[in-house]
Amino acid sequence: MSQMIGRVIWEKNIKTRYLK
């Protein structure tokens, strides 16, 4: 379960970096 949350955070971080 914690792995799924980590994946979501990672994806959001990557998207934020791409947006910036």
CHARMM-style PDB file with segment names, atoms N, HN, CA, C and O in Angstrom:
ATOM      1  N   MET     1       0.857  -1.201   0.000  1.00  0.00      PROA
ATOM      2  CA  MET     1       0.000   0.000   0.000  1.00  0.00      PROA
ATOM      3  C   MET     1       0.893   1.251   0.000  1.00  0.00      PROA
ATOM      4  O   MET     1       0.664   2.180  -0.774  1.00  0.00      PROA
ATOM      5  N   SER     2       1.894   1.267   0.859  1.00  0.00      PROA
ATOM      6  HN  SER     2       2.080   0.513   1.488  1.00  0.00      PROA
ATOM      7  CA  SER     2       2.772   2.464   0.919  1.00  0.00      PROA
ATOM      8  C   SER     2       3.485   2.638  -0.425  1.00  0.00      PROA
ATOM      9  O   SER     2       3.791   3.760  -0.829  1.00  0.00      PROA
ATOM     10  N   GLN     3       3.748   1.523  -1.114  1.00  0.00      PROA
ATOM     11  HN  GLN     3       3.500   0.611  -0.786  1.00  0.00      PROA
ATOM     12  CA  GLN     3       4.444   1.653  -2.420  1.00  0.00      PROA
ATOM     13  C   GLN     3       3.562   2.413  -3.404  1.00  0.00      PROA
ATOM     14  O   GLN     3       4.066   3.214  -4.193  1.00  0.00      PROA
ATOM     15  N   MET     4       2.265   2.176  -3.369  1.00  0.00      PROA
ATOM     16  HN  MET     4       1.855   1.526  -2.729  1.00  0.00      PROA
ATOM     17  CA  MET     4       1.352   2.875  -4.300  1.00  0.00      PROA
ATOM     18  C   MET     4       1.383   4.373  -4.022  1.00  0.00      PROA
ATOM     19  O   MET     4       1.426   5.182  -4.949  1.00  0.00      PROA
ATOM     20  N   ILE     5       1.363   4.738  -2.745  1.00  0.00      PROA
ATOM     21  HN  ILE     5       1.328   4.081  -1.992  1.00  0.00      PROA
ATOM     22  CA  ILE     5       1.374   6.174  -2.394  1.00  0.00      PROA
ATOM     23  C   ILE     5       2.688   6.802  -2.888  1.00  0.00      PROA
ATOM     24  O   ILE     5       2.684   7.891  -3.461  1.00  0.00      PROA
ATOM     25  N   GLY     6       3.786   6.117  -2.664  1.00  0.00      PROA
ATOM     26  HN  GLY     6       3.789   5.232  -2.199  1.00  0.00      PROA
ATOM     27  CA  GLY     6       5.082   6.639  -3.108  1.00  0.00      PROA
ATOM     28  C   GLY     6       5.085   6.856  -4.615  1.00  0.00      PROA
ATOM     29  O   GLY     6       5.625   7.844  -5.114  1.00  0.00      PROA
ATOM     30  N   ARG     7       4.468   5.908  -5.340  1.00  0.00      PROA
ATOM     31  HN  ARG     7       4.030   5.105  -4.935  1.00  0.00      PROA
ATOM     32  CA  ARG     7       4.451   6.042  -6.830  1.00  0.00      PROA
ATOM     33  C   ARG     7       3.653   7.296  -7.199  1.00  0.00      PROA
ATOM     34  O   ARG     7       4.054   8.044  -8.091  1.00  0.00      PROA
ATOM     35  N   VAL     8       2.554   7.522  -6.536  1.00  0.00      PROA
ATOM     36  HN  VAL     8       2.228   6.914  -5.812  1.00  0.00      PROA
ATOM     37  CA  VAL     8       1.721   8.707  -6.867  1.00  0.00      PROA
ATOM     38  C   VAL     8       2.511   9.983  -6.593  1.00  0.00      PROA
ATOM     39  O   VAL     8       2.493  10.920  -7.392  1.00  0.00      PROA
ATOM     40  N   ILE     9       3.205  10.008  -5.457  1.00  0.00      PROA
ATOM     41  HN  ILE     9       3.219   9.248  -4.808  1.00  0.00      PROA
ATOM     42  CA  ILE     9       3.992  11.210  -5.117  1.00  0.00      PROA
ATOM     43  C   ILE     9       5.090  11.402  -6.161  1.00  0.00      PROA
ATOM     44  O   ILE     9       5.343  12.522  -6.605  1.00  0.00      PROA
ATOM     45  N   TRP    10       5.738  10.305  -6.549  1.00  0.00      PROA
ATOM     46  HN  TRP    10       5.532   9.395  -6.189  1.00  0.00      PROA
ATOM     47  CA  TRP    10       6.827  10.404  -7.544  1.00  0.00      PROA
ATOM     48  C   TRP    10       6.283  10.959  -8.857  1.00  0.00      PROA
ATOM     49  O   TRP    10       6.877  11.847  -9.469  1.00  0.00      PROA
ATOM     50  N   GLU    11       5.150  10.420  -9.271  1.00  0.00      PROA
ATOM     51  HN  GLU    11       4.667   9.699  -8.774  1.00  0.00      PROA
ATOM     52  CA  GLU    11       4.572  10.886 -10.557  1.00  0.00      PROA
ATOM     53  C   GLU    11       4.207  12.371 -10.457  1.00  0.00      PROA
ATOM     54  O   GLU    11       4.423  13.139 -11.394  1.00  0.00      PROA
ATOM     55  N   LYS    12       3.651  12.759  -9.300  1.00  0.00      PROA
ATOM     56  HN  LYS    12       3.476  12.135  -8.539  1.00  0.00      PROA
ATOM     57  CA  LYS    12       3.253  14.176  -9.143  1.00  0.00      PROA
ATOM     58  C   LYS    12       4.506  15.044  -9.140  1.00  0.00      PROA
ATOM     59  O   LYS    12       4.500  16.139  -9.703  1.00  0.00      PROA
ATOM     60  N   ASN    13       5.569  14.575  -8.518  1.00  0.00      PROA
ATOM     61  HN  ASN    13       5.574  13.685  -8.060  1.00  0.00      PROA
ATOM     62  CA  ASN    13       6.814  15.362  -8.459  1.00  0.00      PROA
ATOM     63  C   ASN    13       7.379  15.535  -9.869  1.00  0.00      PROA
ATOM     64  O   ASN    13       7.839  16.616 -10.237  1.00  0.00      PROA
ATOM     65  N   ILE    14       7.338  14.462 -10.647  1.00  0.00      PROA
ATOM     66  HN  ILE    14       6.964  13.583 -10.349  1.00  0.00      PROA
ATOM     67  CA  ILE    14       7.877  14.531 -12.022  1.00  0.00      PROA
ATOM     68  C   ILE    14       7.036  15.511 -12.846  1.00  0.00      PROA
ATOM     69  O   ILE    14       7.571  16.313 -13.610  1.00  0.00      PROA
ATOM     70  N   LYS    15       5.722  15.433 -12.679  1.00  0.00      PROA
ATOM     71  HN  LYS    15       5.287  14.781 -12.058  1.00  0.00      PROA
ATOM     72  CA  LYS    15       4.849  16.339 -13.456  1.00  0.00      PROA
ATOM     73  C   LYS    15       5.109  17.786 -13.043  1.00  0.00      PROA
ATOM     74  O   LYS    15       5.148  18.684 -13.884  1.00  0.00      PROA
ATOM     75  N   THR    16       5.282  17.998 -11.763  1.00  0.00      PROA
ATOM     76  HN  THR    16       5.250  17.269 -11.079  1.00  0.00      PROA
ATOM     77  CA  THR    16       5.517  19.385 -11.281  1.00  0.00      PROA
ATOM     78  C   THR    16       6.827  19.904 -11.865  1.00  0.00      PROA
ATOM     79  O   THR    16       6.918  21.062 -12.272  1.00  0.00      PROA
ATOM     80  N   ARG    17       7.831  19.050 -11.902  1.00  0.00      PROA
ATOM     81  HN  ARG    17       7.757  18.109 -11.571  1.00  0.00      PROA
ATOM     82  CA  ARG    17       9.153  19.499 -12.411  1.00  0.00      PROA
ATOM     83  C   ARG    17       9.009  19.785 -13.904  1.00  0.00      PROA
ATOM     84  O   ARG    17       9.602  20.736 -14.413  1.00  0.00      PROA
ATOM     85  N   TYR    18       8.239  18.980 -14.595  1.00  0.00      PROA
ATOM     86  HN  TYR    18       7.757  18.208 -14.181  1.00  0.00      PROA
ATOM     87  CA  TYR    18       8.089  19.196 -16.044  1.00  0.00      PROA
ATOM     88  C   TYR    18       7.315  20.500 -16.295  1.00  0.00      PROA
ATOM     89  O   TYR    18       7.600  21.245 -17.233  1.00  0.00      PROA
ATOM     90  N   LEU    19       6.328  20.746 -15.426  1.00  0.00      PROA
ATOM     91  HN  LEU    19       6.096  20.140 -14.665  1.00  0.00      PROA
ATOM     92  CA  LEU    19       5.504  21.957 -15.590  1.00  0.00      PROA
ATOM     93  C   LEU    19       6.365  23.190 -15.307  1.00  0.00      PROA
ATOM     94  O   LEU    19       6.212  24.228 -15.951  1.00  0.00      PROA
ATOM     95  N   LYS    20       7.266  23.061 -14.337  1.00  0.00      PROA
ATOM     96  HN  LYS    20       7.389  22.218 -13.813  1.00  0.00      PROA
ATOM     97  CA  LYS    20       8.104  24.213 -13.971  1.00  0.00      PROA
ATOM     98  C   LYS    20       9.198  24.319 -15.019  1.00  0.00      PROA
ATOM     99  OT1 LYS    20      10.042  25.211 -14.942  1.00  0.00      PROA
TER     100      LYS     20
END
